Amino acid sequence: MIEGINVRCTVGGVEVLRSPRIVLTLRRRSVVSTCEVDIPDADGSVQAGLAKKQAIRVRFGHRGEGGTWHDWSGTLKDFQPAGADTIRVFAVGREQALIDTTVTEAMHGEPAGVVARRPPAPTGVRPVAGISIPAETFPHIVFSGVTVARAIKQLAASLERSWGHDLSRHAVWLGEAGLYWSDGDEPGDVFVVESAANLISHSPNPAGMSYAVSTILPGLTHSRKVRIRDTRRNFSELVRAEEVIHTLGADGNTTTIGYGQDSGWG
């Protein structure tokens, strides 16, 4: 079982307070976050109660008073046995609605910011917390049975093609305050990862994605700012987390931070 961390999970009608493994993956270049949770199930009763699209909520934080808890929610995508007496649940974040929901709409003479807020409306992913795109006005734009994510891509392509703007570093994500489409960061305090405190390993790669592994950092998501201080490499930089993987399990509780390579979203 996971040691040193409080875990609170709800899958459908099942409450999980003990788990041998949780992996939560958050990537700026991917619209949808994912989570895997292993649930003890000696008698098969947990598996019998599972169904796709059930609501799932995963929370974890350091034991003791105070401190930050990570709070993630989504829906069950699949499940399968994971060794003896354990069921593994695969879940997708609430952002999945941007992939599953389609939109058909025509707009005339609307500013880009107004157009951008229309497709997400029927998804239930609210509120729209921040859209940072050029303030151009579209004489005419049509979304014809495309997913919300594809509609946003279509809008970006139109801004690039018609006005020459570069939106390659823009990303779409669901942050603490709501939905963002921006080349900026997720608001919040700066996390600190440093030698002799919580830094486990650090692999800088100037030509691509660099990685730092720390002890578990509840609350850290992609697009947040992180200060990395690596005394062995005489390295101290403020970076943006392009991807964050929280791994809790028998081998330890860690957070892997990818930074440096900004490829927008796909």
SERO-4910 file (N, C-alpha, C, O; in steps of 0.05 Angstrom, whole numbers):
BEGIN
 pado doro    nc1    nc2    nc3   cac1   cac2   cac3    cc1    cc2    cc3    oc1    oc2    oc3
  Met    A     17    -24      0      0      0      0     17     25      0     41     24      8
  Ile    A      6     47     -9     20     73     -9     25     82     19      7     83     36
  Glu    A     50     89     25     57     97     52     63    128     54     72    139     34
  Gly    A     57    140     77     64    167     81     46    188     68     50    212     72
  Ile    A     25    179     54      7    197     40    -22    190     46    -28    166     46
  Asn    A    -38    209     51    -67    204     53    -79    202     25    -73    219      7
  Val    A    -95    182     21   -108    178     -5   -138    176     -1   -148    162     17
  Arg    A   -153    191    -17   -182    190    -16   -192    188    -45   -190    207    -60
  Cys    A   -203    165    -52   -214    162    -79   -243    153    -78   -251    137    -61
  Thr    A   -258    163    -97   -285    153   -100   -289    145   -129   -285    161   -148
  Val    A   -297    120   -134   -302    110   -161   -331     99   -161   -337     79   -149
  Gly    A   -348    114   -175   -376    106   -174   -386    108   -146   -384    130   -133
  Gly    A   -395     86   -135   -404     86   -107   -384     74    -88   -390     69    -65
  Val    A   -359     69    -98   -339     56    -81   -320     77    -71   -309     94    -86
  Glu    A   -315     77    -44   -296     95    -32   -270     79    -27   -271     57    -15
  Val    A   -248     90    -36   -222     77    -34   -204     93    -16   -197    116    -22
  Leu    A   -195     81      6   -177     94     25   -149     82     24   -131     92     36
  Arg    A   -146     59     11   -121     46      8   -117     37    -20   -135     26    -33
  Ser    A    -93     42    -31    -87     35    -59    -57     28    -61    -41     42    -49
  Pro    A    -50      7    -76    -22      1    -79     -8     17   -101     16     18   -103
  Arg    A    -24     32   -117    -12     46   -140    -32     67   -151    -55     61   -156
  Ile    A    -22     91   -154    -37    112   -168    -17    127   -187      5    134   -178
  Val    A    -25    131   -212     -9    147   -230    -27    168   -243    -46    161   -258
  Leu    A    -22    193   -238    -37    215   -250    -19    230   -269      2    240   -262
  Thr    A    -28    232   -294    -12    244   -316    -25    269   -327    -48    268   -335
  Leu    A    -10    291   -326    -21    317   -336      0    328   -355     22    334   -348
  Arg    A     -8    332   -380     10    342   -401     -2    366   -415    -25    365   -423
  Arg    A     14    387   -417      5    411   -431     -2    405   -460    -21    417   -471
  Arg    A     13    387   -473      9    382   -501    -15    363   -506    -22    358   -529
  Ser    A    -28    353   -485    -51    336   -487    -74    349   -473    -73    357   -450
  Val    A    -97    350   -487   -120    363   -476   -130    348   -451   -139    361   -431
  Val    A   -129    322   -452   -142    305   -431   -121    294   -412   -102    281   -421
  Ser    A   -126    298   -386   -109    285   -366   -119    257   -361   -142    250   -367
  Thr    A   -101    240   -350   -109    212   -345   -100    203   -317    -82    215   -306
  Cys    A   -113    183   -307   -106    172   -281   -111    142   -280   -130    132   -291
  Glu    A    -92    128   -268    -94     99   -263    -95     95   -233    -78    105   -218
  Val    A   -114     79   -224   -116     73   -195   -119     43   -192   -137     31   -203
  Asp    A   -102     31   -175   -105      3   -168   -121      1   -142   -115     14   -123
  Ile    A   -141    -16   -143   -160    -19   -120   -159    -48   -110   -164    -66   -126
  Pro    A   -154    -52    -85   -156    -80    -74   -184    -91    -78   -204    -77    -73
  Asp    A   -186   -116    -87   -212   -127    -93   -211   -157    -90   -214   -172   -109
  Ala    A   -207   -166    -65   -203   -195    -60   -228   -212    -67   -225   -234    -76
  Asp    A   -252   -201    -63   -276   -217    -68   -290   -210    -94   -311   -221   -100
  Gly    A   -279   -191   -110   -291   -184   -136   -314   -165   -134   -326   -159   -154
  Ser    A   -320   -155   -110   -344   -138   -107   -339   -110   -120   -358    -98   -130
  Val    A   -314   -101   -119   -308    -75   -131   -313    -76   -161   -326    -59   -173
  Gln    A   -301    -96   -174   -304    -99   -203   -333   -102   -211   -341    -91   -232
  Ala    A   -348   -116   -195   -377   -120   -202   -392    -94   -202   -412    -92   -216
  Gly    A   -383    -74   -187   -397    -49   -185   -387    -27   -204   -398     -5   -205
  Leu    A   -366    -34   -220   -355    -14   -238   -369    -13   -265   -379    -33   -274
  Ala    A   -370     11   -276   -382     15   -303   -369     38   -316   -362     58   -303
  Lys    A   -366     37   -342   -353     59   -357   -370     84   -354   -394     84   -352
  Lys    A   -356    106   -353   -366    133   -350   -376    140   -321   -388    161   -317
  Gln    A   -371    122   -302   -376    129   -275   -358    152   -266   -335    154   -276
  Ala    A   -368    169   -248   -352    191   -238   -329    180   -221   -333    160   -206
  Ile    A   -306    192   -222   -283    185   -205   -270    211   -195   -267    230   -209
  Arg    A   -263    210   -170   -249    232   -157   -225    221   -142   -227    202   -127
  Val    A   -201    232   -147   -177    223   -134   -165    247   -119   -160    268   -130
  Arg    A   -160    242    -93   -147    263    -76   -124    250    -61   -126    227    -52
  Phe    A   -102    264    -59    -80    255    -42    -65    278    -31    -63    300    -44
  Gly    A    -53    274     -8    -38    295      5    -21    284     27    -25    261     36
  His    A     -2    299     37     16    291     59     -1    287     84    -20    302     90
  Arg    A      7    268    100     -6    263    126      1    285    145     22    298    143
  Gly    A    -17    290    164    -13    311    183    -32    334    178    -47    334    158
  Glu    A    -32    353    196    -50    377    194    -40    396    172    -16    399    168
  Gly    A    -59    408    158    -52    428    138    -40    414    113    -43    390    109
  Gly    A    -26    430     97    -14    420     73    -33    420     50    -58    423     53
  Thr    A    -22    416     26    -38    417      1    -47    389     -6    -32    370     -5
  Trp    A    -72    387    -14    -83    363    -26    -86    366    -56    -94    387    -65
  His    A    -79    345    -70    -85    345    -99   -113    335   -103   -121    315    -90
  Asp    A   -129    348   -120   -157    340   -123   -162    339   -153   -163    359   -167
  Trp    A   -167    315   -163   -171    310   -192   -197    295   -196   -204    277   -179
  Ser    A   -212    301   -216   -237    286   -221   -240    281   -251   -229    295   -268
  Gly    A   -255    260   -257   -260    252   -285   -280    230   -286   -298    229   -269
  Thr    A   -278    213   -306   -296    191   -310   -280    166   -317   -258    166   -328
  Leu    A   -292    143   -310   -280    117   -314   -281    110   -344   -302    111   -356
  Lys    A   -258    104   -355   -256     96   -383   -255     66   -387   -268     55   -405
  Asp    A   -240     52   -369   -237     24   -372   -227     12   -345   -219     27   -327
  Phe    A   -227    -14   -343   -215    -27   -319   -208    -55   -326   -219    -67   -345
  Gln    A   -188    -66   -312   -179    -93   -317   -164   -104   -293   -154    -88   -276
  Pro    A   -162   -130   -290   -146   -141   -267   -117   -132   -269   -106   -130   -290
  Ala    A   -105   -128   -245    -77   -120   -244    -63   -138   -223    -56   -128   -201
  Gly    A    -60   -163   -229    -49   -181   -209    -71   -193   -192    -95   -188   -196
  Ala    A    -63   -209   -172    -82   -222   -155    -96   -202   -137    -84   -186   -124
  Asp    A   -122   -204   -136   -139   -189   -117   -137   -159   -121   -141   -144   -102
  Thr    A   -132   -150   -145   -130   -121   -151   -143   -115   -177   -139   -130   -197
  Ile    A   -158    -93   -178   -169    -83   -203   -157    -56   -210   -155    -39   -192
  Arg    A   -149    -52   -235   -138    -27   -243   -158    -11   -259   -170    -20   -278
  Val    A   -163     13   -250   -182     31   -262   -167     52   -279   -148     64   -270
  Phe    A   -176     56   -304   -165     76   -322   -186     98   -325   -209     93   -332
  Ala    A   -178    123   -319   -198    145   -320   -187    168   -336   -163    171   -339
  Val    A   -205    184   -347   -198    208   -362   -210    232   -347   -231    230   -334
  Gly    A   -196    255   -350   -205    279   -336   -230    291   -348   -240    282   -369
  Arg    A   -240    311   -335   -265    325   -343   -261    337   -371   -281    343   -385
  Glu    A   -236    342   -379   -231    353   -406   -240    335   -428   -242    344   -451
  Gln    A   -246    310   -422   -255    292   -443   -280    302   -457   -285    295   -480
  Ala    A   -295    319   -443   -319    330   -455   -312    347   -480   -329    350   -498
  Leu    A   -288    358   -481   -280    374   -504   -275    357   -528   -276    366   -551
  Ile    A   -270    331   -524   -266    311   -545   -292    298   -553   -296    292   -577
  Asp    A   -310    294   -534   -334    279   -539   -357    296   -549   -375    286   -562
  Thr    A   -357    322   -544   -379    340   -551   -374    352   -578   -352    362   -584
  Thr    A   -394    352   -595   -392    364   -622   -408    390   -623   -427    394   -607
  Val    A   -401    407   -641   -414    433   -644   -419    439   -673   -403    434   -690
  Thr    A   -443    450   -678   -450    460   -705   -461    488   -702   -482    492   -689
  Glu    A   -447    507   -713   -455    535   -708   -441    552   -729   -419    547   -738
  Ala    A   -455    573   -737   -445    593   -755   -446    621   -742   -465    627   -729
  Met    A   -424    636   -744   -423    662   -732   -414    683   -753   -398    676   -771
  His    A   -424    707   -750   -418    728   -769   -409    753   -754   -423    762   -736
  Gly    A   -387    765   -763   -378    790   -752   -371    790   -722   -375    810   -709
  Glu    A   -362    767   -712   -356    765   -684   -326    766   -679   -310    755   -694
  Pro    A   -318    779   -657   -289    779   -649   -280    751   -642   -296    734   -633
  Ala    A   -255    745   -646   -244    718   -641   -249    709   -612   -255    686   -607
  Gly    A   -247    728   -593   -251    721   -565   -280    711   -560   -284    693   -544
  Val    A   -299    724   -573   -327    715   -570   -331    688   -583   -345    671   -572
  Val    A   -320    685   -607   -322    659   -621   -310    636   -604   -322    615   -603
  Ala    A   -288    641   -592   -274    620   -577   -290    611   -553   -287    588   -544
  Arg    A   -306    628   -542   -322    620   -518   -347    605   -525   -359    593   -507
  Arg    A   -355    604   -550   -380    591   -557   -378    560   -557   -395    547   -545
  Pro    A   -358    548   -570   -357    519   -572   -357    505   -545   -370    484   -542
  Pro    A   -342    514   -524   -341    500   -499   -367    501   -483   -371    485   -465
  Ala    A   -385    519   -490   -409    523   -473   -425    498   -468   -433    494   -445
  Pro    A   -430    481   -488   -447    457   -483   -433    434   -468   -446    414   -462
  Thr    A   -407    437   -464   -392    414   -452   -396    412   -422   -392    390   -411
  Gly    A   -403    433   -409   -405    433   -379   -378    438   -366   -377    439   -342
  Val    A   -357    442   -382   -331    449   -372   -330    479   -368   -323    494   -386
  Arg    A   -336    488   -344   -339    517   -339   -326    524   -313   -320    507   -296
  Pro    A   -321    550   -309   -324    572   -329   -300    573   -348   -281    559   -344
  Val    A   -302    590   -368   -279    597   -384   -263    618   -369   -272    641   -366
  Ala    A   -240    610   -359   -224    627   -341   -206    646   -355   -200    668   -346
  Gly    A   -196    638   -379   -178    655   -393   -173    647   -421   -165    624   -427
  Ile    A   -178    665   -440   -172    661   -468   -154    684   -477   -162    707   -475
  Ser    A   -130    677   -487   -111    697   -495   -104    692   -524    -85    678   -530
  Ile    A   -119    705   -542   -115    702   -571   -118    730   -584   -129    748   -572
  Pro    A   -107    733   -608   -109    759   -622   -138    769   -625   -156    753   -630
  Ala    A   -141    795   -623   -168    807   -624   -177    813   -652   -181    837   -659
  Glu    A   -179    793   -669   -188    796   -696   -218    791   -698   -229    777   -681
  Thr    A   -231    803   -718   -259    798   -722   -264    781   -747   -254    787   -768
  Phe    A   -279    760   -743   -285    741   -765   -310    751   -781   -331    753   -769
  Pro    A   -307    756   -807   -331    762   -822   -351    739   -822   -375    743   -822
  His    A   -339    714   -822   -357    691   -823   -340    666   -815   -318    663   -824
  Ile    A   -351    650   -797   -338    625   -790   -359    604   -783   -380    610   -771
  Val    A   -355    579   -792   -374    558   -789   -361    534   -776   -339    525   -785
  Phe    A   -373    523   -756   -365    497   -744   -387    477   -751   -410    480   -744
  Ser    A   -379    456   -766   -399    438   -777   -394    410   -766   -380    394   -777
  Gly    A   -407    404   -743   -406    377   -732   -379    368   -723   -372    344   -724
  Val    A   -362    387   -714   -335    380   -705   -335    380   -674   -352    392   -661
  Thr    A   -315    366   -663   -313    366   -634   -305    394   -625   -295    410   -641
  Val    A   -309    399   -599   -302    425   -588   -272    430   -591   -263    452   -598
  Ala    A   -256    409   -586   -227    412   -589   -219    419   -617   -202    435   -622
  Arg    A   -233    405   -637   -227    411   -665   -236    438   -673   -224    451   -690
  Ala    A   -258    448   -661   -268    475   -667   -247    496   -658   -243    515   -672
  Ile    A   -235    491   -635   -214    510   -625   -190    509   -644   -179    529   -650
  Lys    A   -183    485   -653   -161    482   -672   -168    496   -698   -150    509   -710
  Gln    A   -193    494   -707   -201    508   -732   -199    538   -729   -190    552   -747
  Leu    A   -207    548   -706   -205    577   -701   -176    586   -701   -169    607   -712
  Ala    A   -158    570   -688   -130    577   -688   -119    577   -716   -104    595   -723
  Ala    A   -126    557   -732   -116    555   -760   -125    580   -776   -111    590   -793
  Ser    A   -150    588   -771   -161    612   -785   -145    637   -778   -140    654   -795
  Leu    A   -139    640   -752   -124    664   -743    -95    663   -755    -84    684   -762
  Glu    A    -84    640   -758    -57    638   -769    -58    642   -799    -41    657   -810
  Arg    A    -77    630   -813    -78    632   -842    -87    660   -852    -76    670   -871
  Ser    A   -107    671   -838   -118    697   -848   -103    721   -839   -101    741   -853
  Trp    A    -90    720   -815    -77    744   -804    -47    739   -798    -34    758   -789
  Gly    A    -38    715   -802     -9    710   -798     -1    707   -769     23    709   -763
  His    A    -19    702   -750    -12    699   -722      0    671   -717     -7    652   -732
  Asp    A     17    669   -698     29    644   -690     17    634   -664     23    646   -643
  Leu    A      1    613   -665    -11    602   -641      0    574   -634    -13    559   -620
  Ser    A     24    569   -644     35    542   -641     41    535   -612     43    512   -604
  Arg    A     45    556   -595     52    551   -567     27    554   -549     29    551   -524
  His    A      4    558   -560    -20    559   -545    -29    531   -536    -24    511   -551
  Ala    A    -41    528   -513    -51    503   -504    -79    507   -492    -86    529   -484
  Val    A    -94    485   -491   -120    485   -479   -119    467   -454   -111    444   -457
  Trp    A   -127    477   -431   -126    461   -407   -148    470   -387   -157    493   -388
  Leu    A   -155    452   -370   -174    457   -349   -158    463   -323   -147    444   -311
  Gly    A   -157    488   -315   -142    495   -291   -160    497   -267   -183    490   -268
  Glu    A   -148    507   -246   -163    509   -220   -187    528   -223   -208    523   -211
  Ala    A   -184    549   -238   -205    569   -241   -224    563   -264   -245    576   -266
  Gly    A   -217    545   -282   -234    539   -305   -217    533   -329   -194    525   -327
  Leu    A   -229    537   -353   -217    529   -378   -200    552   -389   -208    575   -388
  Tyr    A   -176    545   -398   -158    564   -410   -151    556   -439   -149    532   -446
  Trp    A   -147    576   -455   -134    573   -482   -114    596   -484   -122    619   -488
  Ser    A    -89    590   -481    -69    611   -477    -41    600   -482    -36    575   -482
  Asp    A    -22    618   -487      6    610   -487     19    617   -461     43    616   -458
  Gly    A      3    624   -441     13    632   -415     13    608   -395     13    585   -403
  Asp    A     14    615   -369     17    596   -348     -8    593   -332    -26    610   -332
  Glu    A    -10    571   -317    -31    567   -298    -24    585   -273     -2    582   -263
  Pro    A    -43    602   -265    -37    619   -241    -32    602   -216    -42    580   -213
  Gly    A    -16    614   -198    -11    600   -173     17    605   -163     33    616   -177
  Asp    A     21    596   -138     48    599   -126     68    582   -141     62    563   -154
  Val    A     93    590   -139    115    576   -151    123    552   -133    128    556   -110
  Phe    A    124    528   -145    134    505   -131    165    505   -131    176    515   -151
  Val    A    177    495   -111    206    494   -109    216    466   -107    207    451    -89
  Val    A    234    458   -124    247    432   -124    277    437   -121    289    450   -139
  Glu    A    290    427   -100    318    434    -96    333    411    -83    322    394    -69
  Ser    A    359    412    -87    377    392    -76    376    394    -45    371    415    -34
  Ala    A    380    371    -33    380    368     -3    353    374      9    351    377     34
  Ala    A    332    376     -7    305    380      3    286    359     -9    277    341      5
  Asn    A    280    362    -34    261    344    -47    269    335    -75    254    319    -87
  Leu    A    292    344    -85    301    336   -112    313    308   -111    331    303    -95
  Ile    A    303    289   -127    313    262   -128    332    258   -151    354    247   -147
  Ser    A    325    267   -175    342    266   -198    335    288   -217    314    300   -216
  His    A    355    295   -234    351    317   -253    366    311   -279    390    305   -278
  Ser    A    352    312   -301    364    305   -327    359    328   -347    340    326   -363
  Pro    A    375    349   -346    371    371   -366    377    362   -394    395    346   -399
  Asn    A    362    373   -413    365    366   -441    360    391   -458    337    396   -465
  Pro    A    380    407   -464    376    432   -478    363    429   -505    351    447   -516
  Ala    A    365    404   -517    354    400   -544    326    389   -543    314    386   -565
  Gly    A    315    384   -520    288    373   -519    276    376   -491    279    396   -478
  Met    A    261    355   -483    248    356   -457    267    349   -435    280    328   -436
  Ser    A    269    365   -415    285    359   -391    266    348   -369    242    354   -369
  Tyr    A    278    333   -351    262    320   -330    275    324   -303    299    321   -300
  Ala    A    258    330   -283    266    331   -255    247    313   -239    222    316   -243
  Val    A    257    296   -222    240    279   -205    244    288   -176    266    291   -166
  Ser    A    221    293   -163    221    302   -135    204    284   -119    190    267   -129
  Thr    A    205    287    -92    185    275    -75    158    286    -83    157    307    -96
  Ile    A    137    273    -75    110    280    -85    103    309    -79    108    319    -57
  Leu    A     92    322    -99     84    350    -97     54    353   -103     46    360   -125
  Pro    A     37    347    -83      8    350    -87      1    378    -95     12    398    -84
  Gly    A    -16    381   -115    -25    407   -124    -11    417   -149    -21    435   -162
  Leu    A     12    404   -156     26    413   -180     13    402   -205      7    378   -206
  Thr    A      8    419   -224     -3    412   -250     15    423   -272     32    439   -267
  His    A     11    413   -296     25    425   -318     18    455   -321     -3    463   -311
  Ser    A     35    470   -333     32    499   -338     37    516   -313     36    540   -315
  Arg    A     44    503   -291     52    518   -267     82    524   -268     97    510   -281
  Lys    A     90    545   -254    118    552   -252    131    536   -230    119    532   -209
  Val    A    156    527   -236    171    512   -217    200    523   -216    212    527   -237
  Arg    A    210    527   -192    238    535   -189    254    510   -183    249    496   -163
  Ile    A    273    503   -200    290    480   -196    318    490   -189    331    505   -203
  Arg    A    328    480   -166    355    487   -157    370    460   -154    365    444   -136
  Asp    A    390    456   -171    406    432   -171    435    441   -166    449    450   -184
  Thr    A    444    438   -141    470    448   -133    492    432   -147    514    443   -153
  Arg    A    488    406   -152    508    390   -165    515    400   -193    538    398   -202
  Arg    A    495    411   -206    499    421   -234    501    452   -234    503    464   -255
  Asn    A    502    464   -211    502    493   -209    479    505   -226    483    524   -242
  Phe    A    456    493   -222    432    499   -239    411    511   -221    403    500   -200
  Ser    A    400    534   -229    377    546   -215    361    562   -236    370    583   -246
  Glu    A    338    551   -242    321    564   -263    292    562   -255    283    544   -242
  Leu    A    277    583   -264    248    583   -262    237    572   -288    241    584   -309
  Val    A    223    550   -287    213    537   -312    183    533   -310    171    535   -289
  Arg    A    171    527   -333    143    520   -334    141    489   -337    155    478   -353
  Ala    A    125    477   -321    121    448   -323    104    442   -348     81    449   -349
  Glu    A    117    429   -367    102    421   -391     87    395   -387     67    390   -400
  Glu    A     97    379   -369     83    355   -362     89    348   -333    111    354   -322
  Val    A     70    336   -319     73    328   -291     61    300   -288     38    295   -297
  Ile    A     76    282   -276     67    255   -271     70    249   -241     93    247   -232
  His    A     48    247   -227     49    239   -199     46    209   -197     27    197   -207
  Thr    A     66    196   -185     66    167   -182     67    160   -152     86    168   -138
  Leu    A     47    145   -143     46    137   -115     45    106   -115     29     94   -128
  Gly    A     63     94    -99     64     65    -99     84     54    -80     96     69    -64
  Ala    A     87     28    -81    105     14    -63    134     22    -66    150     20    -47
  Asp    A    142     31    -90    170     40    -95    175     69    -87    197     79    -91
  Gly    A    155     82    -76    158    110    -68    138    128    -81    124    120   -100
  Asn    A    136    152    -71    117    172    -81    132    195    -93    146    210    -79
  Thr    A    130    198   -119    146    218   -134    129    235   -153    107    227   -160
  Thr    A    140    258   -160    129    275   -181    151    279   -202    173    289   -195
  Thr    A    145    272   -226    163    276   -249    154    301   -264    131    303   -272
  Ile    A    173    320   -268    166    345   -281    182    347   -307    207    346   -307
  Gly    A    168    350   -329    180    354   -355    179    384   -361    159    396   -358
  Tyr    A    202    395   -370    202    423   -377    221    428   -400    238    412   -407
  Gly    A    218    451   -413    237    460   -434    226    458   -462    232    476   -478
  Gln    A    212    437   -469    202    434   -497    173    441   -498    156    426   -488
  Asp    A    167    463   -510    140    474   -512    129    469   -540    136    483   -559
  Ser    A    111    449   -542    100    442   -568     70    448   -570     57    436   -587
  Gly    A     60    465   -552     32    471   -553     15    447   -546     22    432   -528
  Trp    A     -7    443   -561    -24    420   -555    -32    407   -581    -32    419   -603
  Gly    A    -39    381   -579    -46    366   -603    -73    354   -602    -82    341   -621
***
